[in-house]
Amino acid sequence: MNISKVAVIGAGLMGSGIALVAAMSGFEVALRDVDQSVLDKAMAMAKKALDRAAEKGKLSTEQAEAALGRLTPCTDLKEALAGAQYVIEAVPERLELKKQVFAELDRLAEPEAILATNTSELSIASIAAATSTPERVIGTHWFFPPQIMKLIEVVKGGQTSPATLETTLRFCTDLGKETVVCADAQGFITSRAISVLIAECLRIHQEGIASIEDIDKAMRLGFNHPIGPFQLVDMSGVDVVFHALEGLSQEYGERFNPTQEMAKLVEGKNLGRKTGKGFYDYGGK
């Protein structure tokens, strides 16, 4: 399948970043969200990122303007999906919400369009079960920020067709990304591995062995990680990581259990950078 138009469903930080990557790679992109103010913010961020790239000489002014011109915001789902050969869902990481979205995508998207879910740990089979065409459903786990991170973790559902996988891998290459492929097991490769580290670092702090700052410093300097685990949680969203740990603990056992300190942050809506405070205080949004 030749892909010329991409639809991205959800214009939050991940969705808007994915849409920008696709537009910069030469694809026509429809960015859909139910909230016009979210779309307005996404478009403003896209323009700012493209202007910055032009200023640094990474793009010409003409290329930046052309990329922005390929990015079309809309609130109407049917309009966004019209003519799109590849659809990427990027709504919040809640299984029931994703299943609702995929039922709509199955009904409204072009019959041959591939339906990809951007999820870090949810079951592809469960999401695909909301459709009548599970063979065209696949997982594409992007990393934040999408414009910078090179990896896309591609996850095959039990009924994902070889053609869907092949087209997805080629599409990711056209986006300038590297890929790994894994089977549909909760947490996949990356989320399962990093979650063990995060859960253990949470316990190290809870047991009073070291401060948050020193644990982060140890991970950065001892293992050459770009940021520490608590900084990573704040960047990803304390609530997002908390719910991911809960899901993994149900699947694999108590080694993934989040701590009470983390639960209190979520309860108090101190969710990291997006709220201005998490494990660290960022002085407002």
Secondary structure, DSSP 8 states (H G I E B T S, - for coil): ----EEEEE--SHHHHHHHHHHHHTT-EEEEE-S-HHHHHHHHHHHHHHHHHHHHTTSS-HHHHHHHHHTEEEES-HHHHHTT-SEEEE---S-HHHHHHHHHHHHHHS-TT-EEEE--SSS-HHHHHTTSS-GGGEEEEEE-SSTTT--EEEEEE-TT--HHHHHHHHHHHHHTT-EEEEEES-TTTTHHHHHHHHHHHHHHHHHTTSS-HHHHHHHHHHHH--SS-HHHHHHHH-HHHHHHHHHHHHHHH-GGG---HHHHHHHHTT--BTTTTBSSSB-S--
